[in-house]
Amino acid sequence: MQNRPVWLLPVLATLLALVAVFALLVVRGAGGDGRGLPATRTSGEAQVGGDFTLVDETGATVTNADFEGQAMLIYFGFTYCPDICPFSLQILADALSRLNEEQRAQFQPLLITVDPERDTPEVLAEYVDSPAFPDRLKGLTGTPDQVSQAARAYRVYYARAEDPQTTGGYTMDHTSLIYLMDREGRFVDVFPHTADPETIASRLRQFLANDARAS
């Protein structure tokens, strides 16, 4: 059987993830909270998100609890990704730039690597500092087990794919989605890397409006 082109792997992974997340939204749709947001997670429901312990770009250990009080915009990727990952982060940066300063401050963008072997804190520190990416973007790595646990919590698929043309001789096949989580770490929405920046920005404004009404 012929090998699939490397560029096609992330596309297939993302399609599979979108199917899984769509199923989640259908399950939750009947139990919404009346604000246009998913219902609070309850026993028996499919879940996206959960506890994680990782290491940030400064070398400090962080957990999901460190981000409580801010909505999170989470992307799983890796720094050696040639196109899809930087494109996704640029789309997110564009979306956030369409919000005012007060609105932007309520979101914490996170890049969680799926390639902890190469993505050390030092590598992530240089990567997330790119002016093309969102302001205050934090890079998170960890041990392979820590990264695997975080990926499982967010229903993220990733796998090593041999590619002698790249640094280290491999690339990573992975889901390419941006997750919006609320201030308590609960799943709100998900955006494919092909989403229009204004569509994302509009959804973020809606989230803030709903959140203000509920508080």
N, CA, C and O of each residue as an XYZ file, in Angstrom:
860
protein
N       0.857     -1.197      0.000
C       0.000      0.000      0.000
C       0.883      1.234      0.000
O       1.886      1.265      0.712
N       0.537      2.254     -0.779
C       1.340      3.444     -0.873
C       1.200      4.277      0.401
O       0.133      4.323      1.013
N       2.291      4.932      0.787
C       2.241      5.811      1.937
C       1.453      7.064      1.602
O       1.525      7.576      0.485
N       0.705      7.553      2.575
C      -0.003      8.811      2.379
C       0.994      9.950      2.402
O       1.975      9.878      3.142
N       0.780     11.007      1.616
C       1.660     12.175      1.681
C       1.660     12.740      3.092
O       0.620     12.765      3.749
N       2.818     13.196      3.566
C       2.926     13.715      4.920
C       1.971     14.877      5.142
O       1.371     14.983      6.211
N       1.817     15.765      4.134
C       0.959     16.933      4.316
C      -0.489     16.561      4.554
O      -1.242     17.346      5.130
N      -0.897     15.359      4.112
C      -2.290     14.950      4.238
C      -2.621     14.470      5.651
O      -3.786     14.481      6.048
N      -1.613     14.051      6.410
C      -1.860     13.468      7.728
C      -2.543     14.429      8.687
O      -3.529     14.042      9.316
N      -2.066     15.679      8.834
C      -2.773     16.583      9.738
C      -4.203     16.871      9.302
O      -5.076     17.081     10.146
N      -4.452     16.884      8.007
C      -5.802     17.132      7.504
C      -6.730     16.004      7.940
O      -7.841     16.257      8.406
N      -6.284     14.773      7.791
C      -7.096     13.628      8.199
C      -7.318     13.629      9.710
O      -8.416     13.336     10.184
N      -6.270     13.959     10.459
C      -6.395     14.006     11.914
C      -7.410     15.056     12.337
O      -8.212     14.820     13.240
N      -7.378     16.211     11.687
C      -8.307     17.282     12.027
C      -9.737     16.903     11.685
O     -10.654     17.200     12.450
N      -9.937     16.257     10.557
C     -11.285     15.816     10.198
C     -11.840     14.854     11.231
O     -13.005     14.953     11.615
N     -11.005     13.914     11.686
C     -11.440     12.961     12.715
C     -11.782     13.687     14.014
O     -12.774     13.371     14.671
N     -10.949     14.661     14.375
C     -11.202     15.404     15.603
C     -12.475     16.222     15.507
O     -13.228     16.308     16.477
N     -12.730     16.831     14.338
C     -13.945     17.615     14.162
C     -15.185     16.741     14.302
O     -16.188     17.171     14.872
N     -15.120     15.523     13.787
C     -16.241     14.591     13.939
C     -16.477     14.308     15.419
O     -17.620     14.288     15.875
N     -15.396     14.089     16.171
C     -15.525     13.795     17.596
C     -16.095     14.986     18.351
O     -16.959     14.821     19.213
N     -15.613     16.196     18.032
C     -16.104     17.383     18.726
C     -17.539     17.687     18.331
O     -18.329     18.122     19.169
N     -17.891     17.465     17.065
C     -19.280     17.658     16.643
C     -20.204     16.729     17.424
O     -21.295     17.125     17.835
N     -19.763     15.504     17.622
C     -20.567     14.567     18.415
C     -20.729     15.075     19.836
O     -21.798     14.944     20.432
N     -19.659     15.659     20.380
C     -19.732     16.234     21.715
C     -20.770     17.341     21.777
O     -21.577     17.393     22.706
N     -20.750     18.231     20.784
C     -21.685     19.346     20.783
C     -23.125     18.865     20.655
O     -24.028     19.442     21.262
N     -23.347     17.817     19.872
C     -24.692     17.249     19.753
C     -25.152     16.709     21.092
O     -26.294     16.918     21.501
N     -24.234     15.997     21.785
C     -24.578     15.427     23.086
C     -24.939     16.530     24.064
O     -25.885     16.396     24.840
N     -24.179     17.628     24.026
C     -24.396     18.707     24.977
C     -25.521     19.631     24.566
O     -26.072     20.352     25.398
N     -25.869     19.617     23.285
C     -26.828     20.587     22.783
C     -28.151     20.568     23.514
O     -28.756     21.618     23.734
N     -28.605     19.392     23.893
C     -29.889     19.294     24.571
C     -29.825     19.777     26.005
O     -30.857     19.989     26.641
N     -28.596     19.954     26.524
C     -28.461     20.352     27.921
C     -27.778     21.676     28.082
O     -27.083     21.886     29.076
N     -27.948     22.596     27.128
C     -27.288     23.893     27.195
C     -27.774     24.697     28.382
O     -28.791     24.381     29.000
N     -27.013     25.761     28.693
C     -27.337     26.534     29.876
C     -28.140     27.782     29.577
O     -28.323     28.627     30.453
N     -28.633     27.912     28.320
C     -29.463     29.050     27.978
C     -28.681     30.279     27.572
O     -29.279     31.293     27.213
N     -27.348     30.218     27.618
C     -26.519     31.361     27.254
C     -25.799     31.123     25.940
O     -24.928     31.909     25.565
N     -26.144     30.056     25.232
C     -25.444     29.737     24.003
C     -24.141     29.018     24.261
O     -23.336     28.841     23.347
N     -23.917     28.594     25.520
C     -22.692     27.903     25.885
C     -23.012     26.467     26.227
O     -24.152     26.158     26.574
N     -22.018     25.565     26.136
C     -22.257     24.189     26.518
C     -22.650     24.096     27.978
O     -22.273     24.939     28.792
N     -23.405     23.071     28.297
C     -23.785     22.853     29.682
C     -22.574     22.465     30.509
O     -21.584     21.958     29.981
N     -22.660     22.708     31.819
C     -21.610     22.247     32.717
C     -21.468     20.745     32.594
O     -22.460     20.031     32.444
N     -20.221     20.259     32.657
C     -19.997     18.844     32.485
C     -20.655     18.054     33.604
O     -20.539     18.401     34.780
N     -21.328     17.018     33.233
C     -21.953     16.153     34.215
C     -21.618     14.714     33.885
O     -21.155     14.403     32.787
N     -21.856     13.847     34.844
C     -21.529     12.444     34.661
C     -22.286     11.882     33.466
O     -23.477     12.144     33.301
N     -21.601     11.115     32.639
C     -22.229     10.483     31.495
C     -22.062     11.267     30.213
O     -22.341     10.743     29.134
N     -21.603     12.539     30.303
C     -21.403     13.324     29.095
C     -19.986     13.146     28.572
O     -19.049     12.907     29.333
N     -19.850     13.269     27.251
C     -18.521     13.331     26.673
C     -17.840     14.595     27.175
O     -18.508     15.597     27.428
N     -16.522     14.561     27.323
C     -15.801     15.691     27.876
C     -14.648     16.081     26.982
O     -14.006     15.228     26.369
N     -14.387     17.374     26.910
C     -13.184     17.909     26.301
C     -12.562     18.823     27.332
O     -13.225     19.730     27.836
N     -11.314     18.602     27.651
C     -10.626     19.385     28.657
C     -10.485     18.631     29.957
O     -11.141     17.613     30.179
N      -9.629     19.138     30.808
C      -9.410     18.493     32.088
C      -8.081     18.914     32.677
O      -7.429     19.833     32.183
N      -7.689     18.235     33.732
C      -6.465     18.574     34.443
C      -5.225     18.261     33.613
O      -5.177     17.265     32.891
N      -4.233     19.122     33.729
C      -2.933     18.824     33.134
C      -1.835     19.447     33.989
O      -2.055     20.444     34.678
N      -0.668     18.851     33.934
C       0.540     19.378     34.566
C       1.620     19.398     33.498
O       1.989     18.355     32.958
N       2.127     20.591     33.194
C       3.099     20.751     32.125
C       4.190     21.728     32.570
O       4.192     22.188     33.712
N       5.098     22.035     31.678
C       6.191     22.959     31.958
C       6.130     24.085     30.933
O       6.040     23.825     29.733
N       6.178     25.340     31.399
C       6.071     26.442     30.457
C       7.426     26.826     29.881
O       8.440     26.198     30.183
N       7.435     27.858     29.052
C       8.647     28.239     28.325
C       9.731     28.816     29.237
O      10.872     28.990     28.811
N       9.377     29.111     30.488
C      10.380     29.590     31.449
C      10.985     28.453     32.260
O      11.931     28.657     33.020
N      10.428     27.244     32.091
C      10.889     26.103     32.862
C      10.079     25.845     34.118
O      10.378     24.916     34.868
N       9.049     26.661     34.361
C       8.220     26.509     35.549
C       7.121     25.477     35.315
O       6.559     25.393     34.223
N       6.823     24.703     36.339
C       5.717     23.759     36.268
C       4.401     24.501     36.412
O       4.239     25.321     37.316
N       3.468     24.213     35.527
C       2.156     24.848     35.573
C       1.082     23.772     35.460
O       1.313     22.691     34.920
N      -0.085     24.092     35.979
C      -1.243     23.212     35.850
C      -2.401     24.024     35.284
O      -2.314     25.246     35.161
N      -3.469     23.344     34.947
C      -4.658     24.035     34.448
C      -5.183     25.037     35.472
O      -5.780     26.047     35.100
N      -4.964     24.765     36.763
C      -5.456     25.667     37.812
C      -4.792     27.037     37.735
O      -5.368     28.030     38.180
N      -3.583     27.100     37.173
C      -2.883     28.382     37.062
C      -3.579     29.338     36.100
O      -3.322     30.542     36.125
N      -4.454     28.811     35.258
C      -5.111     29.654     34.255
C      -6.575     29.920     34.584
O      -7.282     30.540     33.790
N      -7.038     29.461     35.741
C      -8.421     29.706     36.126
C      -8.649     31.206     36.297
O      -7.791     31.924     36.810
N      -9.808     31.658     35.862
C     -10.126     33.080     35.895
C      -9.949     33.747     34.553
O     -10.446     34.852     34.335
N      -9.241     33.084     33.644
C      -9.115     33.555     32.270
C      -9.634     32.481     31.327
O      -9.457     31.286     31.566
N     -10.274     32.920     30.259
C     -10.642     31.968     29.217
C      -9.366     31.546     28.486
O      -8.475     32.366     28.260
N      -9.284     30.286     28.124
C      -8.101     29.784     27.437
C      -8.407     29.520     25.965
O      -9.484     29.041     25.612
N      -7.440     29.842     25.125
C      -7.479     29.477     23.711
C      -6.293     28.550     23.483
O      -5.145     28.991     23.459
N      -6.576     27.275     23.318
C      -5.536     26.254     23.339
C      -5.343     25.648     21.957
O      -6.299     25.249     21.292
N      -4.082     25.588     21.545
C      -3.731     24.938     20.288
C      -2.644     23.913     20.558
O      -1.638     24.225     21.195
N      -2.839     22.684     20.076
C      -1.827     21.634     20.168
C      -1.049     21.607     18.856
O      -1.635     21.426     17.789
N       0.257     21.785     18.931
C       1.087     21.784     17.732
C       2.537     21.537     18.103
O       2.823     20.942     19.142
N       3.455     21.991     17.257
C       4.880     21.827     17.569
C       5.695     22.833     16.775
O       5.276     23.278     15.706
N       6.848     23.187     17.295
C       7.608     24.299     16.728
C       8.247     23.966     15.391
O       8.529     24.872     14.607
N       8.483     22.690     15.109
C       9.103     22.310     13.834
C       8.071     22.129     12.726
O       8.422     21.768     11.603
N       6.813     22.375     13.035
C       5.738     22.283     12.042
C       5.993     23.325     10.951
O       6.151     24.505     11.261
N       6.036     22.916      9.691
C       6.425     23.850      8.634
C       5.349     24.840      8.216
O       5.676     25.920      7.723
N       4.072     24.504      8.399
C       3.056     25.399      7.853
C       1.775     25.484      8.675
O       1.363     26.585      9.041
N       1.133     24.358      8.977
C      -0.189     24.393      9.599
C      -0.156     25.039     10.979
O      -1.029     25.847     11.297
N       0.824     24.703     11.799
C       0.887     25.275     13.150
C       1.108     26.785     13.129
O       0.331     27.514     13.745
N       2.140     27.282     12.443
C       2.295     28.737     12.421
C       1.111     29.448     11.775
O       0.740     30.541     12.201
N       0.515     28.842     10.755
C      -0.659     29.438     10.123
C      -1.800     29.542     11.131
O      -2.466     30.574     11.205
N      -2.028     28.487     11.902
C      -3.111     28.486     12.897
C      -2.895     29.564     13.947
O      -3.833     30.265     14.327
N      -1.655     29.699     14.417
C      -1.361     30.705     15.433
C      -1.478     32.118     14.857
O      -1.861     33.047     15.569
N      -1.155     32.282     13.592
C      -1.331     33.588     12.955
C      -2.814     33.929     12.808
O      -3.214     35.080     12.984
N      -3.624     32.920     12.485
C      -5.076     33.132     12.402
C      -5.605     33.557     13.763
O      -6.419     34.476     13.858
N      -5.145     32.889     14.818
C      -5.582     33.240     16.169
C      -5.134     34.658     16.526
O      -5.901     35.418     17.118
N      -3.908     35.016     16.172
C      -3.417     36.366     16.439
C      -4.274     37.399     15.718
O      -4.599     38.440     16.288
N      -4.638     37.123     14.484
C      -5.481     38.027     13.702
C      -6.840     38.182     14.373
O      -7.359     39.292     14.487
N      -7.416     37.059     14.818
C      -8.728     37.116     15.481
C      -8.663     37.967     16.746
O      -9.534     38.807     16.975
N      -7.638     37.755     17.564
C      -7.526     38.500     18.814
C      -7.267     39.980     18.557
O      -7.685     40.826     19.348
N      -6.585     40.302     17.463
C      -6.299     41.702     17.145
C      -7.568     42.476     16.823
O      -7.572     43.707     16.856
N      -8.633     41.771     16.517
C      -9.914     42.412     16.193
C     -10.726     42.749     17.446
O     -11.770     43.396     17.358
N     -10.247     42.311     18.606
C     -10.868     42.664     19.879
C     -10.170     43.888     20.448
O      -9.038     44.191     20.072
N     -10.836     44.591     21.348
C     -10.154     45.706     21.996
C      -9.239     45.172     23.102
O      -9.279     43.989     23.439
N      -8.424     46.056     23.655
C      -7.407     45.623     24.617
C      -8.018     44.948     25.836
O      -7.504     43.936     26.312
N      -9.104     45.499     26.338
C      -9.762     44.910     27.511
C     -10.284     43.512     27.201
O     -10.178     42.611     28.034
N     -10.842     43.327     26.018
C     -11.354     42.014     25.634
C     -10.209     41.018     25.473
O     -10.298     39.890     25.959
N      -9.146     41.422     24.802
C      -8.004     40.510     24.590
C      -7.411     40.039     25.907
O      -6.967     38.896     26.018
N      -7.400     40.903     26.892
C      -6.776     40.576     28.173
C      -7.504     39.452     28.899
O      -6.964     38.868     29.838
N      -8.717     39.148     28.474
C      -9.499     38.104     29.148
C      -9.255     36.717     28.577
O      -9.828     35.734     29.048
N      -8.396     36.640     27.553
C      -8.074     35.345     26.943
C      -6.588     35.042     27.101
O      -5.738     35.907     26.890
N      -6.290     33.805     27.475
C      -4.906     33.351     27.548
C      -4.649     32.338     26.440
O      -5.139     31.211     26.517
N      -3.883     32.716     25.401
C      -3.551     31.743     24.353
C      -2.434     30.808     24.813
O      -1.457     31.237     25.427
N      -2.599     29.527     24.504
C      -1.633     28.510     24.903
C      -1.279     27.628     23.708
O      -2.154     27.218     22.945
N      -0.005     27.346     23.558
C       0.469     26.340     22.606
C       0.980     25.167     23.419
O       1.956     25.305     24.158
N       0.340     24.018     23.297
C       0.801     22.798     23.961
C       1.466     21.930     22.911
O       0.827     21.530     21.937
N       2.740     21.635     23.101
C       3.460     20.872     22.095
C       3.038     19.409     22.093
O       2.691     18.841     23.128
N       3.076     18.818     20.911
C       2.886     17.364     20.779
C       4.232     16.718     20.447
O       4.294     15.545     20.077
N       5.304     17.495     20.585
C       6.653     17.030     20.253
C       7.615     17.387     21.389
O       8.539     18.176     21.194
N       7.399     16.801     22.586
C       8.229     17.183     23.725
C       9.700     16.818     23.566
O      10.557     17.379     24.249
N       9.994     15.887     22.675
C      11.387     15.497     22.466
C      12.220     16.669     21.966
O      13.347     16.864     22.421
N      11.680     17.451     21.038
C      12.414     18.581     20.476
C      12.014     19.915     21.093
O      12.822     20.841     21.163
N      10.766     20.009     21.538
C      10.270     21.284     22.048
C      10.566     21.437     23.539
O       9.706     21.212     24.390
N      11.785     21.819     23.825
C      12.192     22.121     25.195
C      11.660     23.498     25.578
O      11.217     24.243     24.705
N      11.693     23.852     26.854
C      11.274     25.205     27.234
C      12.043     26.289     26.484
O      11.469     27.309     26.100
N      13.338     26.069     26.276
C      14.143     27.063     25.570
C      13.680     27.253     24.131
O      13.593     28.379     23.643
N      13.383     26.148     23.457
C      12.893     26.217     22.078
C      11.539     26.915     22.035
O      11.293     27.748     21.164
N      10.667     26.577     22.970
C       9.348     27.194     23.007
C       9.435     28.687     23.302
O       8.683     29.480     22.735
N      10.351     29.071     24.188
C      10.484     30.484     24.545
C      10.782     31.328     23.318
O      10.204     32.401     23.145
N      11.670     30.856     22.476
C      12.001     31.591     21.259
C      10.831     31.584     20.277
O      10.562     32.585     19.614
N      10.140     30.450     20.190
C       9.057     30.296     19.216
C       7.867     31.201     19.547
O       7.369     31.911     18.674
N       7.409     31.180     20.802
C       6.194     31.925     21.151
C       6.430     33.424     21.156
O       5.475     34.198     21.214
N       7.676     33.843     21.096
C       8.013     35.269     21.089
C       7.843     35.901     19.709
O       8.044     37.106     19.552
N       7.478     35.107     18.718
C       7.319     35.633     17.364
C       6.251     36.721     17.326
O       5.168     36.531     17.879
N       6.532     37.855     16.687
C       5.524     38.920     16.587
C       4.321     38.533     15.733
O       3.302     39.223     15.749
N       4.431     37.433     14.987
C       3.317     36.988     14.155
C       2.271     36.221     14.961
O       1.156     35.996     14.490
N       2.636     35.824     16.170
C       1.750     35.010     17.002
C       1.040     35.887     18.033
O       1.401     37.051     18.212
N       0.023     35.328     18.717
C      -0.718     36.146     19.685
C       0.173     36.705     20.791
O       1.117     36.047     21.228
N      -0.127     37.908     21.233
C       0.550     38.459     22.399
C       0.269     37.569     23.608
O      -0.822     37.016     23.744
N       1.250     37.442     24.469
C       1.145     36.652     25.710
C       0.965     35.159     25.445
O       0.546     34.420     26.337
N       1.273     34.710     24.239
C       1.203     33.280     23.952
C       2.196     32.544     24.842
O       3.375     32.895     24.891
N       1.715     31.522     25.543
C       2.585     30.697     26.376
C       2.784     29.349     25.706
O       1.853     28.795     25.123
N       4.001     28.823     25.791
C       4.301     27.500     25.256
C       4.438     26.501     26.377
O       5.129     26.757     27.363
N       3.785     25.364     26.235
C       3.798     24.343     27.279
C       4.339     23.034     26.721
O       3.952     22.597     25.637
N       5.240     22.417     27.477
C       5.798     21.119     27.132
C       5.775     20.249     28.387
O       5.059     20.562     29.338
N       6.527     19.193     28.404
C       6.560     18.315     29.569
C       7.160     16.978     29.193
O       7.772     16.837     28.134
N       6.985     16.009     30.051
C       7.412     14.662     29.718
C       6.454     14.085     28.690
O       5.343     14.593     28.535
N       6.857     13.031     27.980
C       5.908     12.407     27.048
C       4.598     12.002     27.721
O       3.534     12.124     27.115
N       4.660     11.524     28.957
C       3.436     11.128     29.657
C       2.565     12.335     29.977
O       1.341     12.262     29.866
N       3.183     13.445     30.372
C       2.407     14.648     30.676
C       1.718     15.193     29.431
O       0.552     15.585     29.480
N       2.435     15.215     28.332
C       1.859     15.690     27.076
C       0.741     14.758     26.621
O      -0.305     15.215     26.160
N       0.962     13.459     26.751
C      -0.056     12.487     26.364
C      -1.335     12.667     27.183
O      -2.438     12.576     26.643
N      -1.188     12.922     28.480
C      -2.360     13.118     29.329
C      -3.144     14.353     28.901
O      -4.373     14.320     28.843
N      -2.441     15.435     28.603
C      -3.120     16.652     28.162
C      -3.837     16.422     26.835
O      -4.975     16.856     26.657
N      -3.177     15.744     25.913
C      -3.783     15.474     24.605
C      -5.030     14.601     24.738
O      -6.034     14.837     24.066
N      -4.961     13.602     25.601
C      -6.141     12.747     25.810
C      -7.306     13.557     26.362
O      -8.453     13.351     25.964
N      -7.017     14.475     27.277
C      -8.078     15.275     27.883
C      -8.811     16.112     26.836
O     -10.012     16.354     26.953
N      -8.079     16.549     25.815
C      -8.673     17.396     24.781
C      -9.011     16.622     23.506
O      -9.304     17.220     22.471
N      -8.968     15.313     23.585
C      -9.316     14.457     22.444
C      -8.439     14.763     21.229
O      -8.903     14.738     20.089
N      -7.170     15.051     21.494
C      -6.233     15.398     20.429
C      -5.457     14.163     19.994
O      -4.888     13.449     20.820
N      -5.442     13.924     18.702
C      -4.652     12.836     18.121
C      -3.297     13.378     17.697
O      -3.212     14.462     17.119
N      -2.237     12.630     17.980
C      -0.922     12.969     17.432
C      -0.086     11.706     17.332
O      -0.266     10.761     18.101
N       0.821     11.703     16.384
C       1.684     10.546     16.170
C       2.920     10.991     15.400
O       2.866     11.910     14.583
N       4.005     10.337     15.669
C       5.247     10.618     14.955
C       5.165     10.030     13.549
O       4.704      8.905     13.360
N       5.620     10.811     12.562
C       5.639     10.357     11.175
C       7.043     10.575     10.624
O       7.527     11.706     10.574
N       7.682      9.513     10.220
C       9.059      9.611      9.738
C       9.119     10.471      8.475
O       8.326     10.302      7.549
N      10.072     11.387      8.461
C      10.264     12.270      7.316
C      11.733     12.697      7.286
O      12.124     13.616      8.005
N      12.546     12.039      6.460
C      13.986     12.327      6.446
C      14.327     13.740      5.987
O      15.469     14.175      6.138
N      13.368     14.457      5.436
C      13.626     15.812      4.952
C      13.557     16.856      6.058
O      13.891     18.017      5.822
N      13.134     16.477      7.253
C      12.955     17.450      8.325
C      14.003     17.261      9.415
O      14.657     16.221      9.490
N      14.155     18.275     10.253
C      15.089     18.211     11.376
C      14.727     17.056     12.295
O      13.585     16.932     12.736
N      15.706     16.218     12.577
C      15.449     15.065     13.430
C      14.921     13.860     12.686
O      14.811     12.776     13.259
N      14.592     14.034     11.418
C      14.134     12.907     10.604
C      12.690     12.523     10.808
O      12.280     11.437     10.397
N      11.896     13.393     11.441
C      10.475     13.068     11.607
C       9.663     14.349     11.739
O      10.191     15.414     12.057
N       8.376     14.217     11.489
C       7.421     15.282     11.737
C       6.328     14.719     12.639
O       6.401     13.563     13.056
N       5.324     15.521     12.939
C       4.243     15.061     13.805
C       2.904     15.209     13.083
O       2.539     16.289     12.618
N       2.204     14.113     13.007
C       0.825     14.101     12.519
C      -0.054     14.447     13.717
O       0.040     13.791     14.755
N      -0.907     15.466     13.594
C      -1.673     15.867     14.781
C      -2.954     16.603     14.403
O      -3.083     17.152     13.309
N      -3.887     16.595     15.334
C      -5.104     17.368     15.220
C      -4.765     18.846     15.197
O      -3.896     19.292     15.946
N      -5.439     19.616     14.344
C      -5.181     21.054     14.252
C      -6.466     21.816     14.534
O      -7.224     22.150     13.623
N      -6.696     22.084     15.814
C      -7.897     22.785     16.255
C      -7.533     23.791     17.333
O      -6.573     23.592     18.078
N      -8.297     24.869     17.415
C      -8.159     25.857     18.486
C      -9.353     25.682     19.416
O     -10.502     25.794     18.990
N      -9.076     25.406     20.690
C     -10.125     25.169     21.676
C     -10.364     26.428     22.499
O      -9.417     27.042     22.991
N     -11.623     26.810     22.648
C     -12.010     27.875     23.563
C     -12.565     27.237     24.823
O     -13.553     26.504     24.785
N     -11.910     27.531     25.947
C     -12.335     27.014     27.248
C     -12.725     28.193     28.127
O     -12.125     29.263     28.024
N     -13.724     28.013     28.993
C     -14.171     29.132     29.807
C     -13.249     29.358     31.005
O     -12.209     28.710     31.123
N     -13.629     30.268     31.883
C     -12.765     30.684     32.988
C     -12.550     29.581     34.024
O     -11.654     29.676     34.863
N     -13.365     28.551     33.961
C     -13.208     27.411     34.866
C     -12.657     26.186     34.138
O     -12.655     25.080     34.679
N     -12.197     26.392     32.920
C     -11.596     25.302     32.164
C     -12.585     24.392     31.479
O     -12.231     23.279     31.093
N     -13.823     24.839     31.317
C     -14.839     24.028     30.653
C     -14.896     24.349     29.167
O     -14.705     25.493     28.755
N     -15.159     23.331     28.380
C     -15.210     23.474     26.927
C     -16.352     24.382     26.500
O     -17.478     24.250     26.979
N     -16.047     25.317     25.584
C     -17.055     26.223     25.043
C     -17.231     26.014     23.543
O     -18.348     25.821     23.063
N     -16.115     26.053     22.800
C     -16.215     25.971     21.343
C     -14.871     25.520     20.783
O     -13.872     25.441     21.497
N     -14.876     25.228     19.497
C     -13.652     24.785     18.825
C     -13.638     25.361     17.418
O     -14.685     25.492     16.783
N     -12.441     25.708     16.930
C     -12.287     26.303     15.617
C     -11.242     25.528     14.824
O     -10.161     25.257     15.348
N     -11.530     25.166     13.584
C     -10.496     24.550     12.741
C      -9.468     25.593     12.340
O      -9.732     26.793     12.409
N      -8.298     25.135     11.923
C      -7.243     26.079     11.565
C      -7.572     26.869     10.289
O      -6.887     27.834      9.951
N      -8.622     26.445      9.593
C      -9.051     27.152      8.383
C     -10.124     28.209      8.675
O     -10.625     28.847      7.749
N     -10.481     28.399      9.952
C     -11.547     29.340     10.287
C     -11.151     30.768      9.935
O      -9.979     31.137     10.011
N     -12.137     31.561      9.551
C     -11.915     32.970      9.247
C     -11.667     33.730     10.552
O     -12.400     33.519     11.518
N     -10.660     34.606     10.615
C     -10.368     35.333     11.859
C     -11.556     36.117     12.404
O     -11.751     36.170     13.618
N     -12.351     36.727     11.528
C     -13.499     37.490     12.016
C     -14.554     36.573     12.612
O     -15.246     36.956     13.556
N     -14.685     35.367     12.073
C     -15.621     34.395     12.650
C     -15.200     34.041     14.068
O     -16.036     33.968     14.969
N     -13.910     33.821     14.265
C     -13.407     33.516     15.610
C     -13.610     34.716     16.518
O     -14.093     34.567     17.641
N     -13.247     35.906     16.050
C     -13.385     37.111     16.865
C     -14.838     37.334     17.283
O     -15.106     37.701     18.427
N     -15.766     37.116     16.367
C     -17.179     37.291     16.674
C     -17.627     36.323     17.762
O     -18.402     36.684     18.648
N     -17.133     35.091     17.685
C     -17.498     34.087     18.703
C     -16.895     34.453     20.057
O     -17.518     34.227     21.095
N     -15.695     35.013     20.052
C     -15.072     35.424     21.313
C     -15.839     36.590     21.939
O     -16.011     36.634     23.157
N     -16.297     37.526     21.119
C     -17.113     38.625     21.641
C     -18.418     38.090     22.238
O     -18.862     38.537     23.295
N     -19.021     37.127     21.541
C     -20.255     36.529     22.045
C     -20.014     35.849     23.380
O     -20.823     35.968     24.301
N     -18.896     35.134     23.484
C     -18.561     34.469     24.747
C     -18.454     35.488     25.878
O     -18.993     35.268     26.962
N     -17.763     36.599     25.635
C     -17.601     37.612     26.677
C     -18.933     38.233     27.055
O     -19.182     38.494     28.232
N     -19.790     38.473     26.074
C     -21.103     39.049     26.365
C     -21.933     38.094     27.203
O     -22.571     38.514     28.169
N     -21.934     36.822     26.852
C     -22.668     35.829     27.616
C     -22.102     35.691     29.028
O     -22.839     35.560     30.005
N     -20.778     35.725     29.104
C     -20.119     35.586     30.401
C     -20.461     36.757     31.317
O     -20.667     36.571     32.517
N     -20.524     37.973     30.746
C     -20.857     39.154     31.558
C     -22.284     39.081     32.066
O     -22.555     39.457     33.206
N     -23.203     38.601     31.232
C     -24.597     38.500     31.652
C     -24.774     37.476     32.762
O     -25.650     37.616     33.614
N     -23.932     36.441     32.745
C     -24.069     35.369     33.729
C     -23.443     35.726     35.069
O     -23.766     35.121     36.091
N     -22.545     36.712     35.063
C     -21.831     37.037     36.310
C     -22.620     38.009     37.185
O     -22.160     38.381     38.264
